[in-house]
Amino acid sequence: MMDRERAIQRELNGVEAAVVDLLRDGSPRTLDEITEALPGGCFAQVFLTVDRLSREGLLRLRRGERAHDVGLAN
């Protein structure tokens, strides 16, 4: 089973679900933008969440001009 399929099949925790919901509009965001958009956002928690979800194939990272952009994987 592919990582993306596994990620979709498992239930997302609160921070994971919040990050995915934030990115559903299709607009990529930086880690800082994601952190600022989440209530009580903690950069370390967002970083670890994005790292985990990108390794599972649910999110994609792209190098932007000044920072990495995070978006939902296709």
PDB file of N, CA, C and O in Angstrom:
ATOM      1  N   MET A   1       0.849  -1.176   0.000  1.00  0.00           N
ATOM      2  CA  MET A   1       0.000   0.000   0.000  1.00  0.00           C
ATOM      3  C   MET A   1       0.898   1.244   0.000  1.00  0.00           C
ATOM      4  O   MET A   1       1.896   1.291   0.719  1.00  0.00           O
ATOM      5  N   MET A   2       0.550   2.222  -0.786  1.00  0.00           N
ATOM      6  CA  MET A   2       1.350   3.444  -0.886  1.00  0.00           C
ATOM      7  C   MET A   2       1.213   4.287   0.375  1.00  0.00           C
ATOM      8  O   MET A   2       0.205   4.209   1.078  1.00  0.00           O
ATOM      9  N   ASP A   3       2.245   5.101   0.658  1.00  0.00           N
ATOM     10  CA  ASP A   3       2.225   5.956   1.842  1.00  0.00           C
ATOM     11  C   ASP A   3       1.029   6.893   1.841  1.00  0.00           C
ATOM     12  O   ASP A   3       0.392   7.083   2.877  1.00  0.00           O
ATOM     13  N   ARG A   4       0.714   7.482   0.688  1.00  0.00           N
ATOM     14  CA  ARG A   4      -0.409   8.418   0.611  1.00  0.00           C
ATOM     15  C   ARG A   4      -1.717   7.722   0.971  1.00  0.00           C
ATOM     16  O   ARG A   4      -2.540   8.292   1.688  1.00  0.00           O
ATOM     17  N   GLU A   5      -1.919   6.512   0.492  1.00  0.00           N
ATOM     18  CA  GLU A   5      -3.131   5.765   0.807  1.00  0.00           C
ATOM     19  C   GLU A   5      -3.208   5.468   2.299  1.00  0.00           C
ATOM     20  O   GLU A   5      -4.278   5.560   2.901  1.00  0.00           O
ATOM     21  N   ARG A   6      -2.075   5.111   2.892  1.00  0.00           N
ATOM     22  CA  ARG A   6      -2.042   4.856   4.334  1.00  0.00           C
ATOM     23  C   ARG A   6      -2.383   6.115   5.114  1.00  0.00           C
ATOM     24  O   ARG A   6      -3.122   6.057   6.096  1.00  0.00           O
ATOM     25  N   ALA A   7      -1.851   7.247   4.686  1.00  0.00           N
ATOM     26  CA  ALA A   7      -2.105   8.510   5.383  1.00  0.00           C
ATOM     27  C   ALA A   7      -3.582   8.879   5.303  1.00  0.00           C
ATOM     28  O   ALA A   7      -4.161   9.359   6.278  1.00  0.00           O
ATOM     29  N   ILE A   8      -4.182   8.657   4.154  1.00  0.00           N
ATOM     30  CA  ILE A   8      -5.601   8.987   3.997  1.00  0.00           C
ATOM     31  C   ILE A   8      -6.466   8.055   4.838  1.00  0.00           C
ATOM     32  O   ILE A   8      -7.486   8.481   5.381  1.00  0.00           O
ATOM     33  N   GLN A   9      -6.074   6.802   4.949  1.00  0.00           N
ATOM     34  CA  GLN A   9      -6.871   5.829   5.679  1.00  0.00           C
ATOM     35  C   GLN A   9      -6.827   6.026   7.191  1.00  0.00           C
ATOM     36  O   GLN A   9      -7.800   5.722   7.881  1.00  0.00           O
ATOM     37  N   ARG A  10      -5.733   6.521   7.706  1.00  0.00           N
ATOM     38  CA  ARG A  10      -5.668   6.702   9.158  1.00  0.00           C
ATOM     39  C   ARG A  10      -6.328   8.014   9.549  1.00  0.00           C
ATOM     40  O   ARG A  10      -6.412   8.948   8.752  1.00  0.00           O
ATOM     41  N   GLU A  11      -6.785   8.065  10.765  1.00  0.00           N
ATOM     42  CA  GLU A  11      -7.431   9.281  11.252  1.00  0.00           C
ATOM     43  C   GLU A  11      -6.367  10.312  11.598  1.00  0.00           C
ATOM     44  O   GLU A  11      -5.382   9.997  12.266  1.00  0.00           O
ATOM     45  N   LEU A  12      -6.568  11.537  11.143  1.00  0.00           N
ATOM     46  CA  LEU A  12      -5.617  12.603  11.419  1.00  0.00           C
ATOM     47  C   LEU A  12      -5.841  13.138  12.825  1.00  0.00           C
ATOM     48  O   LEU A  12      -6.982  13.242  13.274  1.00  0.00           O
ATOM     49  N   ASN A  13      -4.753  13.483  13.530  1.00  0.00           N
ATOM     50  CA  ASN A  13      -4.912  14.091  14.847  1.00  0.00           C
ATOM     51  C   ASN A  13      -5.292  15.565  14.671  1.00  0.00           C
ATOM     52  O   ASN A  13      -5.377  16.038  13.538  1.00  0.00           O
ATOM     53  N   GLY A  14      -5.514  16.277  15.729  1.00  0.00           N
ATOM     54  CA  GLY A  14      -6.009  17.653  15.669  1.00  0.00           C
ATOM     55  C   GLY A  14      -5.144  18.605  14.855  1.00  0.00           C
ATOM     56  O   GLY A  14      -5.659  19.340  14.013  1.00  0.00           O
ATOM     57  N   VAL A  15      -3.848  18.601  15.094  1.00  0.00           N
ATOM     58  CA  VAL A  15      -2.956  19.508  14.372  1.00  0.00           C
ATOM     59  C   VAL A  15      -2.871  19.094  12.908  1.00  0.00           C
ATOM     60  O   VAL A  15      -2.903  19.941  12.016  1.00  0.00           O
ATOM     61  N   GLU A  16      -2.764  17.787  12.662  1.00  0.00           N
ATOM     62  CA  GLU A  16      -2.713  17.297  11.281  1.00  0.00           C
ATOM     63  C   GLU A  16      -3.964  17.727  10.515  1.00  0.00           C
ATOM     64  O   GLU A  16      -3.872  18.234   9.397  1.00  0.00           O
ATOM     65  N   ALA A  17      -5.122  17.522  11.119  1.00  0.00           N
ATOM     66  CA  ALA A  17      -6.380  17.884  10.466  1.00  0.00           C
ATOM     67  C   ALA A  17      -6.448  19.388  10.210  1.00  0.00           C
ATOM     68  O   ALA A  17      -6.924  19.813   9.158  1.00  0.00           O
ATOM     69  N   ALA A  18      -5.978  20.191  11.155  1.00  0.00           N
ATOM     70  CA  ALA A  18      -5.995  21.645  10.992  1.00  0.00           C
ATOM     71  C   ALA A  18      -5.090  22.079   9.843  1.00  0.00           C
ATOM     72  O   ALA A  18      -5.458  22.964   9.071  1.00  0.00           O
ATOM     73  N   VAL A  19      -3.921  21.472   9.722  1.00  0.00           N
ATOM     74  CA  VAL A  19      -2.993  21.812   8.642  1.00  0.00           C
ATOM     75  C   VAL A  19      -3.597  21.427   7.300  1.00  0.00           C
ATOM     76  O   VAL A  19      -3.580  22.225   6.363  1.00  0.00           O
ATOM     77  N   VAL A  20      -4.126  20.224   7.198  1.00  0.00           N
ATOM     78  CA  VAL A  20      -4.741  19.766   5.943  1.00  0.00           C
ATOM     79  C   VAL A  20      -5.915  20.659   5.575  1.00  0.00           C
ATOM     80  O   VAL A  20      -6.043  21.056   4.417  1.00  0.00           O
ATOM     81  N   ASP A  21      -6.776  20.984   6.536  1.00  0.00           N
ATOM     82  CA  ASP A  21      -7.922  21.865   6.267  1.00  0.00           C
ATOM     83  C   ASP A  21      -7.461  23.227   5.759  1.00  0.00           C
ATOM     84  O   ASP A  21      -8.069  23.788   4.847  1.00  0.00           O
ATOM     85  N   LEU A  22      -6.411  23.750   6.333  1.00  0.00           N
ATOM     86  CA  LEU A  22      -5.880  25.053   5.930  1.00  0.00           C
ATOM     87  C   LEU A  22      -5.394  25.034   4.480  1.00  0.00           C
ATOM     88  O   LEU A  22      -5.494  26.038   3.776  1.00  0.00           O
ATOM     89  N   LEU A  23      -4.871  23.901   4.043  1.00  0.00           N
ATOM     90  CA  LEU A  23      -4.298  23.799   2.699  1.00  0.00           C
ATOM     91  C   LEU A  23      -5.302  23.335   1.640  1.00  0.00           C
ATOM     92  O   LEU A  23      -4.958  23.257   0.461  1.00  0.00           O
ATOM     93  N   ARG A  24      -6.518  23.030   2.039  1.00  0.00           N
ATOM     94  CA  ARG A  24      -7.522  22.509   1.101  1.00  0.00           C
ATOM     95  C   ARG A  24      -7.870  23.481  -0.022  1.00  0.00           C
ATOM     96  O   ARG A  24      -8.324  23.047  -1.081  1.00  0.00           O
ATOM     97  N   ASP A  25      -7.671  24.768   0.177  1.00  0.00           N
ATOM     98  CA  ASP A  25      -8.015  25.737  -0.875  1.00  0.00           C
ATOM     99  C   ASP A  25      -7.032  25.693  -2.044  1.00  0.00           C
ATOM    100  O   ASP A  25      -7.246  26.352  -3.061  1.00  0.00           O
ATOM    101  N   GLY A  26      -5.957  24.921  -1.901  1.00  0.00           N
ATOM    102  CA  GLY A  26      -4.999  24.755  -2.979  1.00  0.00           C
ATOM    103  C   GLY A  26      -3.860  25.753  -2.981  1.00  0.00           C
ATOM    104  O   GLY A  26      -2.932  25.633  -3.780  1.00  0.00           O
ATOM    105  N   SER A  27      -3.916  26.744  -2.092  1.00  0.00           N
ATOM    106  CA  SER A  27      -2.845  27.742  -2.014  1.00  0.00           C
ATOM    107  C   SER A  27      -1.722  27.234  -1.115  1.00  0.00           C
ATOM    108  O   SER A  27      -1.950  26.949   0.060  1.00  0.00           O
ATOM    109  N   PRO A  28      -0.515  27.120  -1.661  1.00  0.00           N
ATOM    110  CA  PRO A  28       0.596  26.705  -0.802  1.00  0.00           C
ATOM    111  C   PRO A  28       0.906  27.783   0.229  1.00  0.00           C
ATOM    112  O   PRO A  28       0.690  28.971  -0.012  1.00  0.00           O
ATOM    113  N   ARG A  29       1.408  27.360   1.362  1.00  0.00           N
ATOM    114  CA  ARG A  29       1.760  28.276   2.440  1.00  0.00           C
ATOM    115  C   ARG A  29       3.117  27.889   3.014  1.00  0.00           C
ATOM    116  O   ARG A  29       3.551  26.742   2.909  1.00  0.00           O
ATOM    117  N   THR A  30       3.765  28.856   3.612  1.00  0.00           N
ATOM    118  CA  THR A  30       5.031  28.577   4.288  1.00  0.00           C
ATOM    119  C   THR A  30       4.737  28.012   5.679  1.00  0.00           C
ATOM    120  O   THR A  30       3.607  28.083   6.161  1.00  0.00           O
ATOM    121  N   LEU A  31       5.748  27.461   6.305  1.00  0.00           N
ATOM    122  CA  LEU A  31       5.589  26.962   7.673  1.00  0.00           C
ATOM    123  C   LEU A  31       5.171  28.085   8.612  1.00  0.00           C
ATOM    124  O   LEU A  31       4.339  27.877   9.496  1.00  0.00           O
ATOM    125  N   ASP A  32       5.742  29.277   8.427  1.00  0.00           N
ATOM    126  CA  ASP A  32       5.373  30.416   9.271  1.00  0.00           C
ATOM    127  C   ASP A  32       3.905  30.789   9.076  1.00  0.00           C
ATOM    128  O   ASP A  32       3.205  31.065  10.050  1.00  0.00           O
ATOM    129  N   GLU A  33       3.434  30.800   7.838  1.00  0.00           N
ATOM    130  CA  GLU A  33       2.031  31.143   7.566  1.00  0.00           C
ATOM    131  C   GLU A  33       1.084  30.115   8.181  1.00  0.00           C
ATOM    132  O   GLU A  33       0.035  30.474   8.716  1.00  0.00           O
ATOM    133  N   ILE A  34       1.451  28.852   8.104  1.00  0.00           N
ATOM    134  CA  ILE A  34       0.624  27.803   8.712  1.00  0.00           C
ATOM    135  C   ILE A  34       0.591  27.989  10.221  1.00  0.00           C
ATOM    136  O   ILE A  34      -0.473  27.916  10.836  1.00  0.00           O
ATOM    137  N   THR A  35       1.751  28.229  10.817  1.00  0.00           N
ATOM    138  CA  THR A  35       1.830  28.414  12.268  1.00  0.00           C
ATOM    139  C   THR A  35       0.975  29.593  12.719  1.00  0.00           C
ATOM    140  O   THR A  35       0.252  29.492  13.711  1.00  0.00           O
ATOM    141  N   GLU A  36       1.054  30.708  11.999  1.00  0.00           N
ATOM    142  CA  GLU A  36       0.281  31.902  12.359  1.00  0.00           C
ATOM    143  C   GLU A  36      -1.217  31.682  12.202  1.00  0.00           C
ATOM    144  O   GLU A  36      -2.005  32.281  12.934  1.00  0.00           O
ATOM    145  N   ALA A  37      -1.625  30.834  11.262  1.00  0.00           N
ATOM    146  CA  ALA A  37      -3.054  30.611  11.001  1.00  0.00           C
ATOM    147  C   ALA A  37      -3.699  29.676  12.017  1.00  0.00           C
ATOM    148  O   ALA A  37      -4.922  29.673  12.160  1.00  0.00           O
ATOM    149  N   LEU A  38      -2.900  28.885  12.721  1.00  0.00           N
ATOM    150  CA  LEU A  38      -3.462  27.939  13.683  1.00  0.00           C
ATOM    151  C   LEU A  38      -3.568  28.583  15.055  1.00  0.00           C
ATOM    152  O   LEU A  38      -2.622  29.218  15.521  1.00  0.00           O
ATOM    153  N   PRO A  39      -4.710  28.421  15.701  1.00  0.00           N
ATOM    154  CA  PRO A  39      -4.851  28.983  17.049  1.00  0.00           C
ATOM    155  C   PRO A  39      -3.843  28.336  17.999  1.00  0.00           C
ATOM    156  O   PRO A  39      -3.761  27.112  18.101  1.00  0.00           O
ATOM    157  N   GLY A  40      -3.094  29.167  18.676  1.00  0.00           N
ATOM    158  CA  GLY A  40      -2.079  28.663  19.603  1.00  0.00           C
ATOM    159  C   GLY A  40      -0.981  27.911  18.880  1.00  0.00           C
ATOM    160  O   GLY A  40      -0.338  27.028  19.448  1.00  0.00           O
ATOM    161  N   GLY A  41      -0.770  28.269  17.616  1.00  0.00           N
ATOM    162  CA  GLY A  41       0.198  27.553  16.787  1.00  0.00           C
ATOM    163  C   GLY A  41       1.596  27.567  17.377  1.00  0.00           C
ATOM    164  O   GLY A  41       2.078  28.592  17.858  1.00  0.00           O
ATOM    165  N   CYS A  42       2.218  26.437  17.331  1.00  0.00           N
ATOM    166  CA  CYS A  42       3.589  26.266  17.811  1.00  0.00           C
ATOM    167  C   CYS A  42       4.410  25.814  16.611  1.00  0.00           C
ATOM    168  O   CYS A  42       4.108  24.786  16.007  1.00  0.00           O
ATOM    169  N   PHE A  43       5.461  26.583  16.256  1.00  0.00           N
ATOM    170  CA  PHE A  43       6.250  26.271  15.069  1.00  0.00           C
ATOM    171  C   PHE A  43       6.780  24.846  15.087  1.00  0.00           C
ATOM    172  O   PHE A  43       6.722  24.155  14.070  1.00  0.00           O
ATOM    173  N   ALA A  44       7.294  24.398  16.222  1.00  0.00           N
ATOM    174  CA  ALA A  44       7.871  23.053  16.309  1.00  0.00           C
ATOM    175  C   ALA A  44       6.820  21.987  16.011  1.00  0.00           C
ATOM    176  O   ALA A  44       7.096  21.010  15.315  1.00  0.00           O
ATOM    177  N   GLN A  45       5.618  22.182  16.541  1.00  0.00           N
ATOM    178  CA  GLN A  45       4.548  21.213  16.308  1.00  0.00           C
ATOM    179  C   GLN A  45       4.131  21.206  14.835  1.00  0.00           C
ATOM    180  O   GLN A  45       3.895  20.143  14.261  1.00  0.00           O
ATOM    181  N   VAL A  46       4.042  22.390  14.226  1.00  0.00           N
ATOM    182  CA  VAL A  46       3.701  22.484  12.804  1.00  0.00           C
ATOM    183  C   VAL A  46       4.808  21.839  11.970  1.00  0.00           C
ATOM    184  O   VAL A  46       4.518  21.087  11.040  1.00  0.00           O
ATOM    185  N   PHE A  47       6.061  22.121  12.288  1.00  0.00           N
ATOM    186  CA  PHE A  47       7.188  21.545  11.553  1.00  0.00           C
ATOM    187  C   PHE A  47       7.135  20.019  11.590  1.00  0.00           C
ATOM    188  O   PHE A  47       7.254  19.368  10.552  1.00  0.00           O
ATOM    189  N   LEU A  48       6.958  19.450  12.777  1.00  0.00           N
ATOM    190  CA  LEU A  48       6.909  17.996  12.910  1.00  0.00           C
ATOM    191  C   LEU A  48       5.717  17.397  12.183  1.00  0.00           C
ATOM    192  O   LEU A  48       5.819  16.323  11.590  1.00  0.00           O
ATOM    193  N   THR A  49       4.585  18.091  12.229  1.00  0.00           N
ATOM    194  CA  THR A  49       3.379  17.625  11.535  1.00  0.00           C
ATOM    195  C   THR A  49       3.586  17.630  10.025  1.00  0.00           C
ATOM    196  O   THR A  49       3.263  16.654   9.348  1.00  0.00           O
ATOM    197  N   VAL A  50       4.122  18.724   9.498  1.00  0.00           N
ATOM    198  CA  VAL A  50       4.370  18.822   8.057  1.00  0.00           C
ATOM    199  C   VAL A  50       5.398  17.775   7.637  1.00  0.00           C
ATOM    200  O   VAL A  50       5.247  17.152   6.586  1.00  0.00           O
ATOM    201  N   ASP A  51       6.428  17.576   8.431  1.00  0.00           N
ATOM    202  CA  ASP A  51       7.431  16.563   8.130  1.00  0.00           C
ATOM    203  C   ASP A  51       6.786  15.180   8.035  1.00  0.00           C
ATOM    204  O   ASP A  51       7.016  14.445   7.075  1.00  0.00           O
ATOM    205  N   ARG A  52       5.984  14.838   9.028  1.00  0.00           N
ATOM    206  CA  ARG A  52       5.337  13.521   9.066  1.00  0.00           C
ATOM    207  C   ARG A  52       4.392  13.330   7.880  1.00  0.00           C
ATOM    208  O   ARG A  52       4.427  12.292   7.219  1.00  0.00           O
ATOM    209  N   LEU A  53       3.543  14.336   7.606  1.00  0.00           N
ATOM    210  CA  LEU A  53       2.561  14.205   6.529  1.00  0.00           C
ATOM    211  C   LEU A  53       3.219  14.228   5.149  1.00  0.00           C
ATOM    212  O   LEU A  53       2.704  13.620   4.211  1.00  0.00           O
ATOM    213  N   SER A  54       4.339  14.915   5.018  1.00  0.00           N
ATOM    214  CA  SER A  54       5.035  14.903   3.724  1.00  0.00           C
ATOM    215  C   SER A  54       5.707  13.546   3.501  1.00  0.00           C
ATOM    216  O   SER A  54       5.743  13.057   2.371  1.00  0.00           O
ATOM    217  N   ARG A  55       6.235  12.937   4.554  1.00  0.00           N
ATOM    218  CA  ARG A  55       6.838  11.606   4.426  1.00  0.00           C
ATOM    219  C   ARG A  55       5.778  10.555   4.083  1.00  0.00           C
ATOM    220  O   ARG A  55       6.072   9.562   3.417  1.00  0.00           O
ATOM    221  N   GLU A  56       4.534  10.783   4.548  1.00  0.00           N
ATOM    222  CA  GLU A  56       3.438   9.860   4.250  1.00  0.00           C
ATOM    223  C   GLU A  56       2.825  10.125   2.874  1.00  0.00           C
ATOM    224  O   GLU A  56       1.971   9.366   2.415  1.00  0.00           O
ATOM    225  N   GLY A  57       3.259  11.193   2.225  1.00  0.00           N
ATOM    226  CA  GLY A  57       2.768  11.483   0.883  1.00  0.00           C
ATOM    227  C   GLY A  57       1.504  12.313   0.824  1.00  0.00           C
ATOM    228  O   GLY A  57       0.924  12.471  -0.251  1.00  0.00           O
ATOM    229  N   LEU A  58       1.060  12.849   1.956  1.00  0.00           N
ATOM    230  CA  LEU A  58      -0.160  13.646   1.975  1.00  0.00           C
ATOM    231  C   LEU A  58       0.119  15.110   1.631  1.00  0.00           C
ATOM    232  O   LEU A  58      -0.732  15.785   1.052  1.00  0.00           O
ATOM    233  N   LEU A  59       1.304  15.599   1.985  1.00  0.00           N
ATOM    234  CA  LEU A  59       1.704  16.968   1.681  1.00  0.00           C
ATOM    235  C   LEU A  59       2.934  16.951   0.784  1.00  0.00           C
ATOM    236  O   LEU A  59       3.676  15.970   0.739  1.00  0.00           O
ATOM    237  N   ARG A  60       3.132  18.052   0.074  1.00  0.00           N
ATOM    238  CA  ARG A  60       4.329  18.205  -0.740  1.00  0.00           C
ATOM    239  C   ARG A  60       5.037  19.484  -0.314  1.00  0.00           C
ATOM    240  O   ARG A  60       4.400  20.458   0.085  1.00  0.00           O
ATOM    241  N   LEU A  61       6.353  19.466  -0.404  1.00  0.00           N
ATOM    242  CA  LEU A  61       7.176  20.634  -0.097  1.00  0.00           C
ATOM    243  C   LEU A  61       7.869  21.071  -1.376  1.00  0.00           C
ATOM    244  O   LEU A  61       8.379  20.244  -2.133  1.00  0.00           O
ATOM    245  N   ARG A  62       7.884  22.375  -1.609  1.00  0.00           N
ATOM    246  CA  ARG A  62       8.603  22.929  -2.756  1.00  0.00           C
ATOM    247  C   ARG A  62       9.413  24.113  -2.280  1.00  0.00           C
ATOM    248  O   ARG A  62       8.975  24.888  -1.430  1.00  0.00           O
ATOM    249  N   ARG A  63      10.588  24.240  -2.834  1.00  0.00           N
ATOM    250  CA  ARG A  63      11.455  25.361  -2.472  1.00  0.00           C
ATOM    251  C   ARG A  63      10.955  26.605  -3.186  1.00  0.00           C
ATOM    252  O   ARG A  63      10.910  26.647  -4.415  1.00  0.00           O
ATOM    253  N   GLY A  64      10.579  27.621  -2.411  1.00  0.00           N
ATOM    254  CA  GLY A  64      10.182  28.907  -2.961  1.00  0.00           C
ATOM    255  C   GLY A  64      11.383  29.837  -3.002  1.00  0.00           C
ATOM    256  O   GLY A  64      12.516  29.413  -2.777  1.00  0.00           O
ATOM    257  N   GLU A  65      11.128  31.099  -3.289  1.00  0.00           N
ATOM    258  CA  GLU A  65      12.233  32.063  -3.346  1.00  0.00           C
ATOM    259  C   GLU A  65      12.911  32.251  -1.996  1.00  0.00           C
ATOM    260  O   GLU A  65      14.138  32.306  -1.913  1.00  0.00           O
ATOM    261  N   ARG A  66      12.105  32.351  -0.933  1.00  0.00           N
ATOM    262  CA  ARG A  66      12.686  32.629   0.383  1.00  0.00           C
ATOM    263  C   ARG A  66      12.432  31.517   1.398  1.00  0.00           C
ATOM    264  O   ARG A  66      13.094  31.463   2.434  1.00  0.00           O
ATOM    265  N   ALA A  67      11.489  30.639   1.113  1.00  0.00           N
ATOM    266  CA  ALA A  67      11.127  29.597   2.083  1.00  0.00           C
ATOM    267  C   ALA A  67      10.534  28.416   1.337  1.00  0.00           C
ATOM    268  O   ALA A  67      10.300  28.493   0.131  1.00  0.00           O
ATOM    269  N   HIS A  68      10.292  27.330   2.044  1.00  0.00           N
ATOM    270  CA  HIS A  68       9.618  26.190   1.456  1.00  0.00           C
ATOM    271  C   HIS A  68       8.121  26.412   1.479  1.00  0.00           C
ATOM    272  O   HIS A  68       7.571  26.875   2.478  1.00  0.00           O
ATOM    273  N   ASP A  69       7.464  26.084   0.387  1.00  0.00           N
ATOM    274  CA  ASP A  69       6.007  26.148   0.310  1.00  0.00           C
ATOM    275  C   ASP A  69       5.457  24.748   0.600  1.00  0.00           C
ATOM    276  O   ASP A  69       6.002  23.744   0.141  1.00  0.00           O
ATOM    277  N   VAL A  70       4.380  24.704   1.361  1.00  0.00           N
ATOM    278  CA  VAL A  70       3.732  23.458   1.718  1.00  0.00           C
ATOM    279  C   VAL A  70       2.365  23.453   1.053  1.00  0.00           C
ATOM    280  O   VAL A  70       1.640  24.448   1.098  1.00  0.00           O
ATOM    281  N   GLY A  71       2.019  22.335   0.438  1.00  0.00           N
ATOM    282  CA  GLY A  71       0.713  22.189  -0.190  1.00  0.00           C
ATOM    283  C   GLY A  71       0.272  20.745  -0.121  1.00  0.00           C
ATOM    284  O   GLY A  71       1.061  19.863   0.219  1.00  0.00           O
ATOM    285  N   LEU A  72      -0.983  20.500  -0.443  1.00  0.00           N
ATOM    286  CA  LEU A  72      -1.475  19.129  -0.497  1.00  0.00           C
ATOM    287  C   LEU A  72      -0.875  18.431  -1.700  1.00  0.00           C
ATOM    288  O   LEU A  72      -0.718  19.036  -2.761  1.00  0.00           O
ATOM    289  N   ALA A  73      -0.540  17.171  -1.541  1.00  0.00           N
ATOM    290  CA  ALA A  73      -0.007  16.389  -2.660  1.00  0.00           C
ATOM    291  C   ALA A  73      -1.143  16.102  -3.635  1.00  0.00           C
ATOM    292  O   ALA A  73      -2.306  15.990  -3.244  1.00  0.00           O
ATOM    293  N   ASN A  74      -0.793  15.990  -4.873  1.00  0.00           N
ATOM    294  CA  ASN A  74      -1.806  15.686  -5.903  1.00  0.00           C
ATOM    295  C   ASN A  74      -2.170  14.239  -5.922  1.00  0.00           C
ATOM    296  O   ASN A  74      -3.004  13.823  -6.726  1.00  0.00           O
TER     297      ASN A  74
END
